[in-house]
Amino acid sequence: MQYRKDRYGNELSALGFGCMRFQKKNGKIDMDEAEKEIMEAVREGINYFDTAYIYPGSEAAIGEIFEKNGIRDKVNIATKLPQYLVSNRAALDKYFDEELSRLRTDHVDYYLMHHLTDVAMWEKLKNVGVIEWIAEKKRSGAIRNIGFSYHGNTDGFLKILNDYDWDMCQIQYNYFDEYSQAGVSGLRAAAEKGIPVVIMEPLRGGKLVNMLPASAKQVMKDSGRGWSPAEWSFRWLYDQPEVTVVLSGMNTVGMVQENCRTASEASVGQFTESDNAVLADVTAKIKEHEKVGCTGCRYCMPCPKGVDIPGTFRCYNAMYIESKSEGRFQYAQTVGLTKEPAFATQCIGCGKCEKHCPQEIPIREKLKEADKALRPLTYRVGINLARKIMFRKSGKKKDL
């Protein structure tokens, strides 16, 4: 196993264990199987285990397994505050104490503000006293490092990154999402500040393995590398020095062993120009089914009315590259749940964006098409309801 250092020089395994996808038995986590996987991971050198309050049964499972095997002091636990449930100062202690109890520990090594999609969510936490609360927990040793996980656009990520003295952050990042969400710009910005970056969704929830078109798999095979689709994804990430830990939601011992082998062999500088060309070709094969030829360059931004043009097109394409439900979910998460609305219906047809688009996309026309596909009535109602709940402390927003 290779190790990369956090902000304070502590060594973290380049491969982290994502504890959201344990096998289930009779509707509950299969504890025997989970224990086998975790103990194999520890033997292979993994020392970073990632969970969250809302992962059903996960915190309790790893707490029990760590205690039973006496390995708590040999591993780092990363878990997360369910900030979307927090409305006052007392809730911070309520959820944190519950997590400590589940994890059977007196401290969390890496504690993250979970699932921020917009700077407004961070501002809401600040308003209930989270900065003072963090300082108290760090002084007591109950929290060793503080960070945040992020699902939103690059601009929002950079604002949150620069608003506080974070110890780490966690972003969705893979060769297909190089320029979406926080993206490579966010990754490098964090690294420039000396902030370790933990990568989630390196395989896009398995889609860069299970949903690759046959033509893309053939490109990988023809390269002669002999790498599996998963290994291609991991090696691309490990080639980047800004990446600290790559999470994988492993749920078999074999998967643990394969990913640990890759994490032991791959390092910065091993990925060649030819390898990058292979993944560029693979990405092109995936995008053959996309609806809009948007590259995410953002020359069309900012929209004077706040429309997230590249975010809308990325999700619209995901409906046809992956599935309709996945595209709509991504849209609700990354565009629909920002405090300031960013919907295509805000477009006034000024055409400013089209003047700057290198791909000469008829943006105004495609925005209408995308919005109709991404927000059928049920999704429109659901997004508006979620917005009212999430931003209820920040004033009412117009349904769009």
C-alpha positions as CSV (number, residue, x, y, z in Angstrom):
1,M,0.0,0.0,0.0
2,Q,1.2,3.5,-0.8
3,Y,0.6,6.3,1.6
4,R,0.1,10.0,1.1
5,K,0.2,12.6,3.9
6,D,-2.5,14.7,5.3
7,R,-2.1,18.4,6.3
8,Y,-0.2,17.5,9.4
9,G,2.1,14.9,8.0
10,N,0.0,11.8,9.1
11,E,0.2,9.0,6.5
12,L,-3.1,8.0,5.0
13,S,-3.5,4.9,2.7
14,A,-4.0,6.0,-0.9
15,L,-7.0,3.7,-1.0
16,G,-9.8,4.4,1.5
17,F,-12.6,2.0,2.4
18,G,-16.0,3.5,1.6
19,C,-18.4,2.0,4.1
20,M,-21.7,2.6,2.3
21,R,-22.1,-0.5,0.2
22,F,-21.6,-3.5,2.5
23,Q,-23.5,-6.6,1.5
24,K,-26.9,-7.1,3.0
25,K,-28.5,-10.1,4.6
26,N,-32.2,-10.1,5.4
27,G,-32.2,-6.3,4.9
28,K,-29.4,-5.6,7.3
29,I,-25.6,-5.4,6.9
30,D,-24.0,-8.9,6.7
31,M,-21.7,-8.5,9.6
32,D,-19.7,-11.6,9.0
33,E,-18.9,-10.6,5.4
34,A,-18.3,-6.9,6.4
35,E,-15.8,-8.1,9.1
36,K,-13.9,-10.2,6.6
37,E,-13.6,-7.3,4.1
38,I,-12.6,-4.8,6.8
39,M,-10.0,-7.1,8.3
40,E,-8.5,-7.9,4.9
41,A,-8.4,-4.2,4.2
42,V,-6.5,-3.6,7.4
43,R,-4.0,-6.4,6.6
44,E,-3.5,-4.9,3.2
45,G,-2.6,-1.6,4.7
46,I,-5.8,0.5,4.5
47,N,-6.1,2.9,7.4
48,Y,-8.9,5.3,6.2
49,F,-12.5,4.2,6.6
50,D,-15.3,6.5,5.5
51,T,-18.9,6.4,6.7
52,A,-21.8,8.8,7.5
53,Y,-24.7,9.3,9.8
54,I,-27.2,8.5,7.0
55,Y,-25.5,5.3,5.7
56,P,-28.0,2.7,7.2
57,G,-26.2,0.7,9.8
58,S,-22.7,1.6,8.7
59,E,-21.4,3.6,11.7
60,A,-22.7,0.9,14.1
61,A,-21.2,-1.9,12.0
62,I,-17.7,-0.5,11.8
63,G,-17.8,0.5,15.4
64,E,-18.6,-3.0,16.4
65,I,-16.0,-4.6,14.1
66,F,-13.2,-2.2,15.2
67,E,-13.9,-2.8,18.9
68,K,-14.2,-6.5,18.5
69,N,-10.9,-6.8,16.7
70,G,-9.1,-4.2,18.8
71,I,-8.1,-2.1,15.8
72,R,-9.5,1.4,16.6
73,D,-6.1,2.9,17.2
74,K,-4.8,1.5,13.9
75,V,-7.4,3.1,11.7
76,N,-8.8,6.6,10.9
77,I,-12.5,7.0,11.0
78,A,-14.1,9.6,8.7
79,T,-17.8,10.3,9.3
80,K,-20.1,13.2,8.6
81,L,-22.4,15.7,10.2
82,P,-25.9,15.5,8.6
83,Q,-26.0,19.3,8.1
84,Y,-29.3,19.1,6.2
85,L,-30.9,18.0,9.5
86,V,-29.3,20.7,11.6
87,S,-31.4,23.8,12.5
88,N,-29.9,24.9,15.8
89,R,-26.8,24.6,18.0
90,A,-28.1,21.7,20.1
91,A,-28.5,19.5,17.0
92,L,-24.8,19.6,16.4
93,D,-24.1,17.9,19.7
94,K,-27.1,15.6,19.3
95,Y,-25.9,14.1,16.0
96,F,-22.2,14.0,16.9
97,D,-22.8,12.3,20.3
98,E,-25.0,9.7,18.6
99,E,-22.3,9.0,16.0
100,L,-19.6,8.6,18.7
101,S,-21.9,6.1,20.4
102,R,-22.5,4.2,17.2
103,L,-18.8,4.1,16.4
104,R,-17.8,3.1,20.0
105,T,-15.1,5.7,20.2
106,D,-14.4,9.0,21.9
107,H,-13.1,10.8,18.9
108,V,-13.5,11.1,15.1
109,D,-10.3,11.5,13.1
110,Y,-11.8,13.3,10.1
111,Y,-15.2,14.9,10.5
112,L,-17.0,16.4,7.5
113,M,-19.9,18.7,6.9
114,H,-21.9,16.3,4.7
115,H,-23.2,16.9,1.2
116,L,-22.8,20.6,0.8
117,T,-24.1,21.7,-2.6
118,D,-24.0,25.4,-2.1
119,V,-22.3,28.0,0.0
120,A,-25.7,28.8,1.6
121,M,-25.6,25.5,3.4
122,W,-22.3,26.4,5.0
123,E,-23.6,29.8,5.9
124,K,-26.6,28.2,7.6
125,L,-24.2,26.1,9.8
126,K,-22.2,29.2,10.6
127,N,-25.4,30.9,11.7
128,V,-26.1,28.2,14.3
129,G,-22.6,28.4,15.7
130,V,-20.7,25.6,13.9
131,I,-17.3,27.4,13.9
132,E,-17.3,27.8,17.6
133,W,-18.6,24.2,18.0
134,I,-15.8,22.9,15.9
135,A,-13.2,24.8,17.9
136,E,-14.5,23.3,21.1
137,K,-14.5,19.8,19.7
138,K,-11.0,20.2,18.4
139,R,-9.7,21.5,21.7
140,S,-11.2,18.5,23.5
141,G,-9.7,16.1,20.9
142,A,-13.2,14.7,20.0
143,I,-12.5,15.9,16.4
144,R,-9.0,15.7,15.1
145,N,-9.5,17.1,11.6
146,I,-12.4,19.0,10.1
147,G,-13.5,19.0,6.4
148,F,-16.5,19.0,4.1
149,S,-17.9,16.8,1.3
150,Y,-19.2,18.6,-1.8
151,H,-21.7,18.1,-4.6
152,G,-22.2,21.4,-6.4
153,N,-20.5,23.5,-9.0
154,T,-16.9,24.7,-9.0
155,D,-17.7,28.3,-8.0
156,G,-19.5,27.2,-4.9
157,F,-16.7,24.8,-3.9
158,L,-14.1,27.5,-4.2
159,K,-16.1,29.9,-2.0
160,I,-16.5,27.3,0.8
161,L,-12.9,26.2,0.4
162,N,-11.7,29.8,0.9
163,D,-14.1,30.7,3.7
164,Y,-12.6,28.6,6.5
165,D,-9.3,27.0,7.5
166,W,-10.2,23.4,6.5
167,D,-8.1,20.4,7.3
168,M,-9.4,18.4,4.3
169,C,-12.2,18.1,1.8
170,Q,-13.9,15.4,-0.2
171,I,-15.1,15.7,-3.8
172,Q,-16.6,13.6,-6.6
173,Y,-13.9,13.2,-9.2
174,N,-13.0,10.7,-12.0
175,Y,-11.9,10.8,-15.6
176,F,-15.4,11.4,-16.8
177,D,-16.2,14.1,-14.2
178,E,-12.9,16.0,-14.7
179,Y,-14.6,19.3,-15.4
180,S,-17.9,18.9,-13.4
181,Q,-18.7,19.6,-9.8
182,A,-15.6,20.7,-8.0
183,G,-13.6,19.3,-10.9
184,V,-9.9,19.5,-11.5
185,S,-10.0,23.2,-10.8
186,G,-11.3,22.5,-7.3
187,L,-8.8,19.7,-6.7
188,R,-5.8,21.9,-7.6
189,A,-7.1,24.9,-5.6
190,A,-7.3,22.7,-2.5
191,A,-3.9,21.3,-3.1
192,E,-2.4,24.8,-3.5
193,K,-3.7,25.6,-0.1
194,G,-2.2,22.5,1.3
195,I,-5.6,20.9,1.9
196,P,-5.7,17.1,1.4
197,V,-8.4,15.9,-1.0
198,V,-10.3,12.7,-0.6
199,I,-11.9,11.4,-3.8
200,M,-15.4,9.8,-3.8
201,E,-17.1,8.2,-6.8
202,P,-13.9,7.2,-8.6
203,L,-16.0,4.8,-10.6
204,R,-19.2,7.0,-10.7
205,G,-21.0,4.5,-8.5
206,G,-19.7,1.6,-10.6
207,K,-21.0,3.1,-13.8
208,L,-17.4,3.4,-15.2
209,V,-17.3,-0.4,-14.9
210,N,-20.8,-1.7,-15.3
211,M,-22.2,0.8,-17.8
212,L,-19.3,1.2,-20.2
213,P,-20.3,0.7,-23.8
214,A,-18.7,-2.3,-25.5
215,S,-16.8,0.1,-27.8
216,A,-15.2,1.8,-24.8
217,K,-14.2,-1.5,-23.2
218,Q,-12.6,-2.5,-26.5
219,V,-10.5,0.6,-26.5
220,M,-9.1,-0.4,-23.1
221,K,-8.5,-3.9,-24.2
222,D,-6.7,-2.8,-27.4
223,S,-4.3,-0.7,-25.4
224,G,-2.5,-3.8,-24.3
225,R,-2.3,-2.7,-20.7
226,G,-4.3,-5.6,-19.4
227,W,-6.1,-3.3,-16.8
228,S,-9.7,-3.7,-15.8
229,P,-12.0,-0.7,-16.2
230,A,-11.7,-0.1,-12.5
231,E,-7.9,-0.2,-12.6
232,W,-7.9,2.4,-15.4
233,S,-10.0,4.7,-13.2
234,F,-7.8,4.3,-10.1
235,R,-4.5,4.6,-12.0
236,W,-5.7,7.9,-13.6
237,L,-6.4,9.3,-10.1
238,Y,-3.2,8.0,-8.5
239,D,-1.2,9.7,-11.2
240,Q,-2.3,13.1,-9.8
241,P,-0.2,14.3,-6.8
242,E,-3.1,16.5,-5.6
243,V,-5.1,13.3,-4.8
244,T,-4.6,12.1,-1.2
245,V,-7.1,9.2,-0.7
246,V,-9.4,7.5,-3.2
247,L,-12.5,5.9,-1.7
248,S,-13.9,2.7,-3.0
249,G,-17.2,1.2,-1.8
250,M,-15.8,-2.4,-1.7
251,N,-18.2,-5.3,-0.7
252,T,-16.2,-8.4,-1.4
253,V,-12.8,-9.6,-0.2
254,G,-11.7,-10.0,-3.8
255,M,-12.6,-6.4,-4.6
256,V,-10.5,-5.3,-1.6
257,Q,-7.5,-7.3,-2.8
258,E,-7.7,-6.1,-6.4
259,N,-8.0,-2.4,-5.4
260,C,-5.2,-2.8,-2.8
261,R,-2.9,-4.2,-5.5
262,T,-3.6,-1.3,-7.8
263,A,-3.1,1.2,-4.9
264,S,0.3,-0.5,-4.2
265,E,1.5,-0.4,-7.8
266,A,0.2,2.9,-9.2
267,S,1.9,6.2,-8.4
268,V,2.5,9.7,-9.8
269,G,4.2,9.7,-13.1
270,Q,3.3,6.2,-14.3
271,F,0.3,7.2,-16.4
272,T,1.6,7.9,-19.9
273,E,0.4,10.2,-22.7
274,S,-0.8,7.1,-24.5
275,D,-2.8,6.1,-21.4
276,N,-4.5,9.5,-21.3
277,A,-5.3,9.2,-25.0
278,V,-7.0,5.8,-24.2
279,L,-9.2,7.4,-21.6
280,A,-10.0,10.4,-23.9
281,D,-11.2,7.9,-26.5
282,V,-13.2,6.0,-23.8
283,T,-14.8,9.3,-22.7
284,A,-15.7,10.0,-26.4
285,K,-17.3,6.6,-26.7
286,I,-19.4,7.2,-23.6
287,K,-20.5,10.6,-24.9
288,E,-21.6,9.4,-28.3
289,H,-25.1,9.2,-26.7
290,E,-25.1,12.7,-25.3
291,K,-27.7,15.2,-26.3
292,V,-25.6,18.4,-26.2
293,G,-22.0,18.7,-27.2
294,C,-21.1,20.8,-24.1
295,T,-17.5,20.4,-22.9
296,G,-18.1,22.2,-19.7
297,C,-15.6,25.0,-20.6
298,R,-17.9,27.6,-18.9
299,Y,-17.2,30.3,-21.5
300,C,-21.0,30.8,-21.5
301,M,-20.9,31.8,-17.8
302,P,-21.9,33.7,-15.8
303,C,-25.4,33.9,-17.0
304,P,-26.9,37.3,-16.1
305,K,-30.0,35.5,-14.8
306,G,-28.1,32.8,-12.8
307,V,-28.9,29.8,-15.0
308,D,-26.3,27.0,-14.5
309,I,-25.9,26.3,-18.2
310,P,-23.0,23.7,-18.1
311,G,-24.6,22.0,-15.1
312,T,-27.9,21.7,-16.9
313,F,-26.4,20.2,-20.0
314,R,-24.2,17.8,-18.0
315,C,-27.2,16.4,-16.3
316,Y,-29.2,16.3,-19.5
317,N,-26.5,14.3,-21.1
318,A,-26.3,11.9,-18.1
319,M,-30.0,11.0,-18.8
320,Y,-28.9,9.4,-22.1
321,I,-25.3,8.3,-21.2
322,E,-26.4,6.6,-17.9
323,S,-30.2,6.7,-17.2
324,K,-33.0,9.1,-17.1
325,S,-33.3,8.8,-13.3
326,E,-29.6,9.3,-12.8
327,G,-29.6,12.5,-14.9
328,R,-32.6,13.8,-13.0
329,F,-31.1,13.0,-9.7
330,Q,-27.8,14.7,-10.5
331,Y,-29.8,17.8,-11.7
332,A,-31.8,17.9,-8.5
333,Q,-28.6,17.6,-6.4
334,T,-26.2,19.9,-8.2
335,V,-28.5,22.5,-9.8
336,G,-31.9,22.3,-8.1
337,L,-30.7,22.6,-4.6
338,T,-28.5,25.7,-4.7
339,K,-29.9,28.6,-2.6
340,E,-30.1,30.9,-5.5
341,P,-32.1,29.2,-8.2
342,A,-30.2,28.2,-11.3
343,F,-33.0,26.7,-13.5
344,A,-33.3,27.0,-17.2
345,T,-36.7,28.6,-16.9
346,Q,-34.9,31.8,-15.7
347,C,-33.4,32.3,-19.2
348,I,-34.7,35.5,-20.8
349,G,-33.3,34.6,-24.2
350,C,-30.7,37.4,-24.3
351,G,-28.2,35.2,-26.2
352,K,-25.1,36.4,-24.4
353,C,-24.1,32.8,-23.8
354,E,-24.3,31.8,-27.4
355,K,-21.9,34.5,-28.5
356,H,-19.1,33.0,-26.3
357,C,-19.8,29.2,-26.9
358,P,-16.8,27.6,-28.8
359,Q,-19.0,24.7,-29.8
360,E,-21.7,27.1,-31.2
361,I,-24.4,25.3,-29.3
362,P,-27.9,26.8,-29.7
363,I,-28.0,27.2,-25.9
364,R,-31.4,28.9,-25.6
365,E,-33.1,26.2,-27.5
366,K,-31.3,23.4,-25.8
367,L,-32.0,24.8,-22.3
368,K,-35.7,24.6,-22.9
369,E,-35.3,21.0,-24.2
370,A,-33.2,20.0,-21.2
371,D,-35.4,21.5,-18.6
372,K,-38.5,19.7,-20.0
373,A,-36.6,16.4,-19.9
374,L,-35.0,17.0,-16.5
375,R,-38.0,18.3,-14.6
376,P,-41.2,16.5,-15.3
377,L,-43.9,17.4,-12.9
378,T,-43.0,14.9,-10.2
379,Y,-39.4,16.1,-10.1
380,R,-40.5,19.7,-10.2
381,V,-42.7,19.3,-7.2
382,G,-40.0,17.3,-5.4
383,I,-37.3,19.8,-6.0
384,N,-39.5,22.7,-4.9
385,L,-40.5,20.8,-1.7
386,A,-36.8,20.0,-0.9
387,R,-35.8,23.7,-1.5
388,K,-38.5,24.9,1.0
389,I,-37.2,22.5,3.6
390,M,-33.5,23.1,3.1
391,F,-33.7,26.9,2.9
392,R,-36.6,27.5,5.3
393,K,-34.3,29.6,7.5
394,S,-33.2,31.7,4.6
395,G,-36.5,33.1,3.4
396,K,-38.9,31.8,0.8
397,K,-37.9,31.3,-2.8
398,K,-40.1,31.3,-5.8
399,D,-41.0,28.0,-7.4
400,L,-39.7,28.0,-10.9
